[in-house]
Every structure is written in C-alpha cells, then in structure tokens.
Amino acid sequence: MHKKIGVLALQGAVSEHIAQLQGLGALGIEIKTAEDLKRVKGLIIPGGESTAISRLIQEVGLYEPIRDFARKNPVFGTCAGLILCGSSITDGGEKLKPLNLIDIAVTRNGFGRQIDSFEVDLDIGNIGKNIPSVFIRAPYIASVGEDVNVLAEYDKKIVMAEQGNILVCSFHPELTDDNHVMRYFMDKIPD
C-alpha cells in the first residue's frame, strides 16, 4: 500500500517533489482543490514564489482547508512553503497571508537573491549528518516558539524546524539525490 502524499500544485517545484516521493515508493498527488486534500494523508507545500502561492491559496479556497488538514495530518513546507507555514514574517510580506501552522517568525530571502544561491552539507537533528542542502533565495527562521524543535542551523540561522506534525526547511531537499529529509517526513505519515 503506497502512502498518498499531496504536493500543493499551484506554483513552484511540484514535479521535483512528486518524483522524489515516487522514488521512495509513495504516491505523489497534485493538490489544487480542497477536494484533492481528501485523497491524501500528508501535504508538501513546495518552494516557489511565496506571495504568488499565498494569493493562489486564497483564490482557490484552500486557506481554511489546509489549516483544517494540518490539525490532523503532517505538513512539510520547503523554502516558500516554510514562509507560508509560519506564523509571522519579519521583512514585509504584507500581501502574504501565512497559514500559521508552526510558531515561527520567518525572514524571507534571508540568504540573499537568486544569484546568492548555494549548496551546503547540513547536520540535521533526528535525520543525519552531511545532508546535501540546496538554498535558492532561501528564507530563514528568525525566532521560534517554545514548543518548536530546531533541527538545523546554518551560519547561525535556523533553517529547519518542526512542531508536532508540521515540518519546515529553508532549503530544497527535492533538488538533491539525497532522500533522508523526505523519508523523515514520510515517516510522520501513518500507513
């Protein structure tokens, strides 16, 4: 029985996440409507343009359905997905309506512009050491609430954290051949 995991498919790195999920034996399903959410037990909110994704979530009526889904099911936000899962934004983002799924304040483009993209190996608590991590116009977590578990830092900035069934990271695990991070998320999803 394959785990059915949704990837929010409004904008961003959708196919890369689905390919990595399928490489791990899961069934990756594009999520575009509230009805689609009923088909899955976990949800990935991928990287992309956070303001555009936020606007589209509201336009297609997914804001409350995603929040309801996240109360019972694991959600993983990568890059822009981290921004959307957060509770507040430190640098602008007035047009962005965070989903408030995890108690973190986020700094968008915290590591600079597209030209400042880079790859590093991270030691990630609960997951492993020397995990290849691709940062593209990446945000970072400026502060966390007391119930948030910090999993990784880079350059003294928090880049991965979890709270209950919500997992977020600043980088793009779907853009490497390493599947430790995706496997960790999948393990949160019941069979």
N, C-alpha and C positions, 0 to 999 in steps of 0.2 A: 504493500500500500504506500503510494507516494504521498509525502506531505504536500499539501496545497498551500503555496505561499504567493500572496499577491505582490505586485510591484505597481505602485501608483504610476499610471501611464498617461500623464497629462503633458509632460515636458521633461527632458533630461535623459539620463543614462539608463534607459529602461531595458533595452535588449541585452546590454552587458550583464545586468543583474540576473535577468532570466537565464542567460547562457550559464552563468556560474551556478545558479540554483540547479539547473538541469544536469550540470556536470557532477553535482553531489547527489543526484537521484531524486530531487524534489520536482514538483510540477510548478513552474513559474507561470502565473496568470496575470495578464494585464488588467489593472483596475481603473475603470473610467467612470463608474457609476456606483451609487450606494448598493444597488442590486448585486453588482460584482463582488462586493465585500462579503456577501453571504456565502460565497463559494470557497473562502479561504480561512485558514487558522492563524495566519501571520501576515504582516504587511511591511514592505520596504518602501520608504519614501526616499527616492534617489536624489543624486546630485542633479544640478541644472541651474536655472535662474530662480532664486528663491521668491522674488517679488512676483514673477510670472506664475510660478506654481501656486503661490498663495491666492492670487487673483482667480486662477482657473479652479482651484478647490472650491472657492465660494461660488463661482459662476455655475458649476455643475452640481451644486448642492451637496458637496461631500464634507463640508466642515464638521457639522454635528455627527454624521455617520462615522467619520474617522475617530472623533473623540469617543463616541459610544463603543466602537470596536476596540479601542485601546484600553478601555476599562477591564476587558476580559482576555484580550489576546496580545501576543508580543508584537511590537512595532520597532523597526530598525530604521533610523534616519541617517543617511550618509551625506556629508557635505551640506548642500542646500537643505536636505532632509533634516539634518541636525538643527539648522536655523529654524525650520518650520515646527519641529517638535518642542523647541524651547519655550520658556515662559516669558522671556523679555529679551530685547535687543538693545545693545549699548550704543550703537552707532547708526542713528537714523532708522530706516526701515519703517517709516510712517505708513507706507502703502501696504505693509505686510502685516497679516493678522496671524500671529503664532498660534499653534494648536494647543499649547500649554499642557503637553503630555509629560514633561520632565522638568523638575525645578532647577533650571539653569538660566543664566544670562549669557547671551551669545554676542560676540563681536564678529560681524560679517567681514569678509575679505581681510581677516585678521593677519594673514600672511602675505598680503600684497595682491597685485594684479595678476592676470593670466601669465604674463612674462616671468613672474616670480615663482612659477610652479616648480616643484621639486619632488624627489622621491627619497625617503629615508627608511631605515630599518628600525622598527619600534619594539620595545619590550612592553607587552600588554598583559597586565594582571589578569589571571584566570585563563589566558589564551596561549601565550608563549613568548619566546624571545626572538629578536631579529625578524619580525614580521614586516615584509616589504609594504610600504605605505605611500601612496601617491597623493600629493597635495596639489590641488588646482584651484586657484582663487579661494583658498580654504578659509573657513571661519575658525574661531577657537572659542572655548568656553571660558568666559571671563570670571564667573563665580558659580558655585553650586550650593544647593540647599543641603541641610544636614542629613537627609536620607539618600543622597546621591553618592554612588560609589565611583570614584575616579579610577579608570582603568589604564590610562596612558597620558603621558605628557611629552611635549617636545618643545625645546627652547623655553622652558619654564612656563609653558602654556598648556592648559588641559585640552587634549584632543580626542579623548574617548571616555565615555561615562555611561553608567546605567542606573536606573531607579526602577525597582520592581521588574515589570515585563517590558520596559522601554530601554532600548539600547541606541546610542548615538555615537557617531565618529565624524571627525573633520575631514577625513581622507576618503579615498575611493577604493575600497577593498575589491571591487568588481573589476578593476583595471590591472590586476596582477594575476599571476598563475597560482598564487598562494590562497588557499581557501580556509585557513584557520578561523578568520573572523566570521565568514559566512556560516561555517559549520557551528561556531559558538552560538550564533543567532538561531540557527535551525534547531539546536538542542533545546532551546526555550519553548519550542512549539510541540504540543502533545501530538502523538501519533493518531 
